[in-house]
Amino acid sequence: MILDVLTISHVTLSFVLLVSQFCRAVATDKHTRLPILLAFYALTAAAVFSMFAPIVLKGWRPSWETIALLASITAVQVVTARYWRNGTPRAFQNESTHCSTVD
């Protein structure tokens, strides 16, 4: 029973993380810094792998530690989602896209 709860929690958190990554991917564009894009691509791949890990990795079961780590990462993504409502945050964009005035 406890393994079922852990597995369901793990898959659910992985799915929420994947959805948050999708929302960020929609907001990024050619002006987004490459390291930010790469980090988000890696996190997206990890979320997909994590979601299917109980099926793909024979005998693997999530532990409380993996649930806590996944929950923490997912919480960061959910809490910071408000900064992405108007597109990619300015700090994540290349310098050339920032407006500046020249006298």
N, C-alpha and C positions, 0 to 999 in steps of 0.2 A: 504494500500500500504506500509506504513512504517513498519508495523508488518511483512509483507512478506520479506522486505529487512533485517530486524533484524533476522528473522528466517533463511533465506538463509545464512546470514553472520555467524550466530551461528553454523549451521550444517557444513558449509564449514570449519570454524576454528577448529571445533571438529574433522573433518576428517583429516585435516592437522596434528593436534596434534596426532591423532591415528597413522598416517603413520610415524611420527617422532619417536613415541614410538616403533613401529614395527622395525624400523631400529636400534634402540638401543638394542632391545631384541635380534636381530640377532647377534649383536656384543658382547653381554655378554656371559659369560661361568661360569664354576665352580669356577673360581678364582675371580669373582666379589664379592665385599663385600655384605653381606646379607642386610644391611640397604639400600644400593643403589638399589638392586633388588626389595625389598619391596616397595620402593618409586616409582620405575618405574612401578611395577605391579599396584599399587594404581592409578597412573596417567593414565595408560592404561584403567583401569576399569572406571575411571571418564570420560575419553574421549568417551568411548563407550556409557556410560549412557547419557552423555551430547549430543551426536549426536542423540540419539533417544528420548530425553526428550520431544521435542515438540509433539511427537506421543504418548508416554507412559503416560505422566502426563497430564491428561485432563485439558484443560483450561490454561496450563502454556505457557507463551510467554517470550522470552528473552527480557531483557531491555538493555539500553545502558551501564549500569554498568557491566552486565554479559558479554557483548560483549567486553568491554575494558579489563576486567580481563582475559578472554579467549584469546584475542589477545596478551596480555602481556605474558602469559604463553607460548603460541605458538611461539611467537617471540624469547623467551629465548631458546626454543628447536631448532628452526631453526638456530639461530646465533651460538649456541654451537655445532651444528652438525659437524663442521669441526674437532673438537677434537676427534670425534669418527670414523674418516675415516680409521684408522689403528687398529681398535678394541677398546676394553674398555680402557679408559684413565688410566694411571698408578695409579693415585690418588684414583681410584675407585676399585682397585684390592687389594686382601689380601696381607699382608706384605710378606708372604712366597713365593710369585711369583716374587718378585723383585730380580733382579740380584745383587749380592754383591760379593766382593772379600775378601778373608780371607788370611792374611799373616801368 
